Amino acid sequence: MKKTVTEIKDIVLIVIAIFCAGFGLKGFLLSSRFIDGGVTGVSMLLSEILGLPLAVLIFAINVPFIAIGYRQIGKKFAAKSALAITGLALCLFFVSFPDVTPDKLLTAIFGGLFIGAGIGLAIRSGAVLDGTEIAALLISRKSHLLRVGDIILILNVFIFIAAAFFLGPESAMYSILTYVAASKTIEFILHGVEEYTAIMIISTKSENIKQAIINRLKRGVTVFRGQGGMGSTGVSDEDREILYCVVTRLEIGAVKSVVIDIDDQAFITQHTLSDVQGGLLKRKVMH
């Protein structure tokens, strides 16, 4: 039963993703000759240059990436991605969207916002609307020097250089703005306001800090053992407790405030996490 509900939820997200991306493309970008990054951007650029239907190009160019996804990631992922990309192509071909605004700045920002929302929702459902990530993943596995993000950035640099040549510098610059808006929207949809942050605390008053985080903030704390080195108090070989706590970014200030109240000399580091599962973080706290 739970699996069926999840599958239905994924299909609903994919349908919403298709119409969001379609609206971003036909309702904003196409009339202004702006493009996005990735495979979608390549399809839009070729459509402008060759005069071929965008729907056909988006489907045709993404097919090889779906095949790669089938071999590298799995059958379920490939099936969902094929459904999403085919749906987007059909949406672009058959559905009419109003041309919302002639303002170029609004077109670039909101076109990117809707496209990013579509791509982000598709990713949340376990699919893709753009095969760039699949290509970048494959290349990164072959190269130890480049990460997925680096490869996507390099590919998009070439796409926007081509856009400047064929569409003109102004369209290329607005297209970069579209890409930035889409990227930020994807990031927000995938992580939202609950972007998780890991905080590590080293203090001589670690026990008091641990109890305060657990009792006052209702958050879990993991304790590691470590040895001190050269610091403001000199060399120390004593074992130290290192506190590790995962919170949402809205709770970072509260944790730091608790730590500083107890020990204003405490050493605090933090770094962003892409996702968290289990523990106290996603459970409702009973008051």
N, C-alpha and C positions, 0 to 999 in steps of 0.2 A: 504493500500500500504506500509506504513512504517513498519507495523508488518511483512509483507511478506519479505521485504528486510532484516529485523533483523533476521528472521528465516533462510533465505538463508545464511547470514553472519555467523550465528552460526554453520550451517552444514559444511560450508567451513572450519571454524576454527577446528571443530571436525575432519575432514578428515586430515587436516595438522597435528593436534595433534597426530592422530593415526600413521602416517608415521614417525613423529619425534621420538615418543616413540619406535616404532618398530625398527628404525634405531639405536637408542641408545642401545637397547637390543641385536639385532642380529649383528649389525655392530661393536660393541665394547665389551660389558660385557660378553656375553655367552662363547666366546672362551677362555676368561681369568678366568672364574669361579668366577667373581665378582657378587655381588648382590646389589640391591637397598634396601631402607627401605620400610616399609608398607606392604600392601597386595602383591604388586609386588615382594618385597624381599622374603616374605614367599613362594610365588609361585616358584620363582627361586631356593630357597633352597630345597624345596620339589622335584623339578624337578631333581636337582643334586643327592639327596639322593635316591629317588624312581625310577628314570629313566623314569618318565611320561612326556608327551609332555607339554612344558611350556604353549602353547596356551590353552590347555584344563584346566590346573590348574588355570590360570589367570581368565578364564571365570567362572569356577565352584566356586572358592573361593569368587569371587566378587558378585555372584548372591544373597546371603543372605543380603549383604550390599545394593544392589539395592532395595530389598524388604523393608529394613528398611528406606531407603531414600524415598520410595513411601509413607510410613505412616507418616514419621516425617517431610518431606520437601515438597513433592507434586508430582503429576502425571507427570508434564512436566519435572521436574528434573530427575525423575526415567527413563522416556522414553529416554531422551538425554543420560543419563549415560549408559543405556542398549545398545544404539546404539554405543556409544564410546567404551565400553569394548568389545562388540561383534566384532566391527571393528578391534580393536587391536588384538584380538585372531585370527581372519581370516588373518590379515596382517602377524602375526608371523608364521602362518601355511602355507600360500601360497606364500608369497613374499620373494625372496632371496635378501639379502643385502651382500655386500662385507665385508670381515673382514679387517677393515681399517688399523690397526696398531698392531704390537706385543708389543709395548712399554706399560708397565703396568701403568705408571703414566699418559700418554696421554689417555689410555683406561679408567682409572678411572675418569679423569676430563671430557673428552668429552662425554663419555657414560652418566655421570650424567647430563651434559649440555643438551644433546638431550632429555633424559627422562624428565628432569625438564621442558624443553620447551613444550613437549607434554602435561604434566600434567597441566602446567600453561595455555596453550591455551584452554584445555578442560574446566578448571574452568571458564575462561573468557566467554566461550560459554554457561555456565550454566549447566555443566556436570562434571563428574569425571572419571578419568581413574584408580583410585585407591580408594578402599572403606575405607581406614584408617580414613580419615577425618569424614566420616559418623559415624563410630564406636566411634571415640573419642567424637563427638558431643553428641551421645546418652549417653555415660558414664558420660560426664560432667554434663548433665542434671540430672542425678541420684545422683551425688556427688557434694557437695558444696565446697569441699576442692581442687579439681583438675580442672584445666582449660583444654581446648582442646589441647593447645600446650604441656602441661605437660603430658597428656595421650599419645600423639603421641611420645614424647621423651621416655617415659617408655617402650612403645611397641617396639620401635626401639632398645633400649638397649638390650632387650631380644632376638630380631632377630639377632643382631650382635654377641651376646655371643654364640648363637647357630651356627652362621656362623664360629666363631673361633673354635668351637668344631668339626664341620663336615668338613669344608673346609680348616682349618688351620689358624693360627694367621695372616699370611701375607695377605691372601685373605680377611680376615675380616677387616684388617686395610685399605686396598685399597677400600673395599666396603664402609667403613665409609667416605672415601674421596669422593666416588661417591655420597653418600647421601648428603654430604655437598654441592657439586657442584650442585646437582639437586635442593636442597632447595633454594640456592641463585638464581638460574635461575628462579624458580617459583616466588620468591619474586620480581625479576626484571620484569618479564612478567606481574605480577598482578599490580605492582605499578610504574615500570619504573622510568625514571629520574624525573617524576612529582610526586614524593612522597610528600605528603602534610604535612606541619608543621604549627601548631598553635602557635602564639607568643602572649604573654601577656606582656604589658608594664605598669608600674606604675611610674608616674613622676609628679612633680609639674608643668611641662610645657607640659601637655598632649594635650592641644589644638593646640599648635604649631606642636607637633609631629604628631597629627592626620591630620592636613592640609598638612604636608609634605608628609606623606604616600599616601594620596589621590591624591594630585596634582603632586608630583614628580614621584611616583612609580605607580600611577594609580591602586591602590589596595583599596578594601573596608576595613573599620574599624568599629567595633562594640564597643560601649561605655557602660561599666557597672559602677555602683556606688558602692563604697566600703568605709570602714573606716580604717584609719591608726592605727597601733599598735605601739609597742616598736620598734624603729629603731635607726639609727645613730643620729637622731635629737630629740630623746626622745619620750614620749608618746604623741599621737595625736588622738583626737576624730573627726577631721575634715573629711568631706566627700572627697573622692578622686575619680577621674575618672580612670578606668582601661580599657586600650585599648586592644582589641582582634582582631588579624589580622591573616588570613590564607594565606599562600604563598607556592610556590613550594620550594624544598630544594635549588634550584639554586638562589633563591631570598632572602634567610635568611641573607646573608652578607649585601645586599643592605639595608634591613630594619634596621639591627643593626647599620650600618654606619650612617643612617639618624638619628636614635634615639640618638646615642652618640654625633653627631655633635651639636644637640640641647641641650641635657642634659646628660653629662657624668656620672651623679650620678643616672640615671634612673635604676629601677629594671626590669630586662628582664628575662622571663622564656619561654621555648619552649618545645613542645612535638609533637611527630609524630602522624599523623592521617592516618587511613587506606584508607579513600576515602572522597571525597567532591562532593556535587552536588549543582548546581545553583550559584547565586552570580556573582561577577565579575571575579572569578578566571579562568573560562574556556571560557570567552568571549574574542574576539580579541579587543585589545585596538586601537582606531582610533587616529592616530597622525595628 
